[in-house]
Amino acid sequence: MVRKPQVALKKTGRSGKMKFDVQKIRKDFPVLHQKVHGKPLIYLDNAATSQKPRAVIDAISRFYAHDNSNIHRGVFSLSERATMFYEGARRKVQTFMNAVSPKEIVFVRGATEAINLVAQSYGRTFFKPGDEILITHMEHHANIVPWQLIAEQTGARLRVAPINDAGELIFEEFEALLGERTKFVSVCHVSNVLGTINPVKRIIQSAHARNIPVLIDGAQAIPHMKVDVRDLDCEFYVFSGHKVYGPTGIGVLYGKEKILEKMPPYQGGGDMISSVTFEKTTYNVLPYRFEAGTPHIDGVIGLGAAIDYIQSIGIERIGAYEHELLEYATRALSKVKGLRMIGTAKEKASVISFFLGEAHAHDIGTILDRDGIAIRAGHHCAMPLMQRFKVPATSRISLAFYNTKAEIDQVVKSIAYVVKVFR
Amino acid sequence: MSDLRELYQQVILDHSRKPHNYHGMDNANRQAEGHNPLCGDHLKLYLLVEDGVVRDVSFEGAGCAIFKASASMMTDSVKGKRVAEVEALFEKFHEMLSRDIGKPFNSAPLGKLAVFSGVCEFPVRVKCATLAWHTLHSAIEGKQDSVTTE
């Protein structure tokens, strides 16, 4: 039933080292082969959402063509098959993140819903007036607003660890903010605007030394690097499927079994119960307790296919190629006169945010679009971060492993045209 | 690139670099704020309306070239006009930008504002060109809420 994904590997030389064949990989992504305003599409908004390989598209249509039915309900073959694929995908996620048990993998709509779930379920149960929730200045709105909401509801307080001009967390200040009142730490693994890779392991160890649980927002990390939740030892790790080559509308909350066990349901409905009377409802076991209602079955199956696809190439190889591309792009862009980068951390992944003299991000975005280039312009859902750097908006290039150096060269050329227009 | 040249005409670039009436106003009797959450364009608009006439208008803010040029040229074109004339101008301007792509349009009554005719080829940028006008409309009506293009 499950087709083996195409693997873009080629043995080169006697060393047997695999060459990263980007042209072969590009063939796996149908959307890349089109023209926009008469020019070949150059897709560089991968931090917003990634494109989907044929293997994912096929897995979803195959499910609807052959296996569609509801899960955990029917005794008939189709339902059994659908349930098997759904739960199979859960085990794929578990292995991918190196979680101890599939019970620790909860399917949600995305990283945003995962954080809201933890804030509402864990926060409502454990936060008291005066408690503090510690985040950083580089968080996406999805890792700010859910905490503000629960803070308002419980009387807890949001604290923000500062960052330096390079866009790195000032670790000493972060540690100084960890105090007796701190009841929760929630930080991003990789910043969606700056590309900064946070020292999450150190953050977690530091918080654990004070018995504080930690949530890692991995939305921008999981597509680019190996994530091992057992090694990290965080209580929660969240990500969105669509940023890791899977479909939209599906995401993952990883939570340690011990801590998920203590949390009340986030939503009520079917599938999350084991028995219901009008007097009393007994909740289902993990992870179903947190998956009320018919879930996004095809999304889960698509995410499973995306993970298979990534593993067929190897996340480490993906990360290494992307890093090479990031360095190439950084070098090329830094030669553009008047271009200033925001986010120059030593440890970075995949993202370049910049300003270009007089040209506003929105104007740059429009001009590049006419050359078939898709980049992001705006505040990137991180307005406090924009305020930190005193800018209303930036242009952002975000890379994936199907991007090429030739595409970067074209971007530099198009930016030269922007410079000409706004000279 | 021809439609890009149409969009970023010299007069638009000039106004975006050196916007006219770009300052606060102590004796304003109407004020409004507007913002475009998508890209972060925002402005504060000051208005002095007496006897149904726009005696003075100015703005402060930040944003893209299309937004700034549009706000700048708007202040030039509405100063000294009767409120009813201003509203009619806004309607005409809006009509020019929201027409179907390629559809002919008589922009003569808009005078210098006709340079924005090409913006309709860029649907996502229409908001940039109309933000200042929506904010002006709100200031005239004396609305307190901030204007957003969403």
Interface residues (C-beta under 8 A of the other chain):
Chain A: E358 A359 H360 A361 H362 D363 T366 I367 R370 A377 G378 H379 M386 P392 A393 Y417 V421 F422
Chain B: M1 D3 L4 L7 Y8 L13 S16 R17 L38 C39 G40 D41 H42 A62 G63 C64 A65 I66 F67 F122 V124 R125 C128
